[in-house]
C-alpha cells in the first residue's frame, strides 16, 4: 500500500453505518478497509478521531455563481465535496461547453470572507 489511515472513522457511502477502522490506499484507489494491523505503507497518517470519507457529490448546487471568482472551489473541497451537479433547476448556461472552457482557463486564487463576497458581487 502507498498510504494508510489507521483508526479512521469512515463510511463506504453505500448506506452502511459509519465504522472505526483502518483504510489502505494503493495509488489512487482504496485497497483495503478494516483491521489492517501493521500493514506496510510508505505513508502512514494517524487518523484517530478524524473522518476519512469518499468524496461527496452535491446533487443540487449553484456553484456557478462563484466558480469564476474562486475556481478552486475551496468552499466545497473543505466540506468533502468533490463533484457538484450544476443547474438542476434548468439555470445552467447553454451551450455549457464555453462556460466549462472559461472555468478551465481561470487561474485559481485563494480568497476568503468579505473579499470573496465583494469579488462575487462585483462580477454580477
C-alpha positions as CSV (number, residue, x, y, z in Angstrom):
1,X,0.0,0.0,0.0
2,X,1.1,3.5,-0.6
3,X,-0.8,5.1,2.2
4,X,-2.7,4.0,5.3
5,X,-5.1,5.8,7.7
6,X,-5.2,3.8,10.9
7,X,-8.2,4.2,13.2
8,X,-10.2,6.4,10.9
9,X,-13.9,6.9,11.2
10,X,-15.3,6.2,7.8
11,X,-18.3,5.1,5.7
12,X,-18.4,3.2,2.4
13,X,-21.0,5.7,1.1
14,X,-23.3,2.8,0.3
15,X,-25.7,3.5,3.0
16,X,-23.8,1.4,5.6
17,X,-23.3,2.7,9.1
18,X,-20.1,4.6,10.0
19,X,-17.3,2.5,11.4
20,X,-13.9,2.9,13.0
21,X,-11.1,1.1,11.3
22,X,-8.1,1.3,9.0
23,X,-8.1,2.3,5.4
24,X,-5.3,1.3,3.0
25,X,-4.7,3.2,-0.3
26,X,-2.8,1.9,-3.3
27,X,-2.2,4.5,-5.9
28,X,-5.4,6.5,-6.2
29,X,-7.7,3.7,-5.0
30,X,-8.9,2.2,-1.7
31,X,-7.1,-1.1,-1.4
32,X,-8.4,-2.4,1.9
33,X,-10.7,-1.4,4.8
34,X,-11.0,-2.9,8.2
35,X,-8.4,-4.0,10.8
36,X,-5.1,-3.8,8.8
37,X,-2.8,-4.2,11.8
38,X,0.7,-3.1,10.9
39,X,0.3,-3.4,7.1
40,X,3.2,-1.7,5.4
41,X,2.7,1.6,3.7
42,X,5.1,4.3,2.6
43,X,2.9,7.0,4.2
44,X,1.0,6.4,7.4
45,X,-1.4,9.1,8.7
46,X,-2.8,8.7,12.1
47,X,-6.5,9.3,11.5
48,X,-7.7,8.5,15.0
49,X,-10.6,11.0,15.8
50,X,-10.8,12.1,12.1
51,X,-13.3,11.2,9.4
52,X,-12.0,9.8,6.2
53,X,-14.6,9.5,3.5
54,X,-15.1,9.2,-0.2
55,X,-15.8,12.5,-2.0
56,X,-19.3,13.8,-1.6
57,X,-21.5,14.7,-4.5
58,X,-23.5,17.9,-4.2
59,X,-26.6,17.0,-6.4
60,X,-28.2,20.4,-6.1
61,X,-25.6,23.1,-6.5
62,X,-25.5,26.7,-7.5
63,X,-21.7,26.7,-7.6
64,X,-21.7,28.5,-10.9
65,X,-22.4,31.8,-9.0
66,X,-18.9,31.9,-7.5
67,X,-16.8,29.4,-9.5
68,X,-15.2,32.0,-11.7
69,X,-14.2,34.0,-8.6
70,X,-12.8,31.0,-6.8
71,X,-12.3,28.3,-9.4
72,X,-10.5,26.1,-6.9
73,X,-13.9,25.7,-5.2
74,X,-12.3,25.7,-1.7
75,X,-15.6,26.1,0.0
76,X,-16.7,22.8,-1.5
77,X,-13.4,20.9,-1.1
78,X,-13.2,21.8,2.6
79,X,-16.6,20.1,3.1
80,X,-15.5,17.0,1.2
81,X,-17.5,17.8,-1.9
82,X,-15.5,16.6,-5.0
83,X,-18.4,16.7,-7.5
84,X,-21.0,19.4,-8.0
85,X,-24.0,19.0,-10.2
86,X,-24.8,22.5,-11.5
87,X,-28.0,23.8,-12.7
88,X,-30.5,21.2,-11.5
89,X,-33.2,23.9,-11.8
90,X,-32.5,24.5,-15.5
91,X,-30.5,27.6,-14.9
92,X,-27.1,26.4,-16.3
93,X,-25.7,28.4,-19.2
94,X,-26.3,26.8,-22.6
95,X,-24.4,25.8,-24.5
96,X,-22.4,24.5,-21.5
97,X,-19.0,23.9,-23.2
98,X,-17.9,27.6,-23.5
99,X,-18.7,28.0,-19.8
100,X,-16.7,25.0,-18.8
101,X,-13.8,26.1,-21.0
102,X,-13.9,29.5,-19.3
103,X,-13.6,27.8,-15.9
104,X,-10.7,25.6,-17.1
105,X,-8.8,28.8,-18.2
106,X,-9.4,30.7,-14.9
107,X,-6.4,30.7,-12.6
108,X,-7.2,29.5,-9.0
109,X,-6.9,32.1,-6.3
110,X,-7.3,31.8,-2.5
111,X,-9.5,34.5,-1.0
112,X,-12.0,34.3,1.8
113,X,-14.6,36.1,3.8
114,X,-15.6,39.6,2.8
115,X,-13.0,39.7,0.0
116,X,-14.9,36.7,-1.6
117,X,-18.2,38.4,-1.2
118,X,-17.0,41.7,-2.7
119,X,-15.4,39.9,-5.6
120,X,-18.6,37.8,-6.1
121,X,-20.9,40.7,-6.2
122,X,-18.6,42.8,-8.4
123,X,-18.8,40.1,-11.1
124,X,-22.6,40.1,-11.3
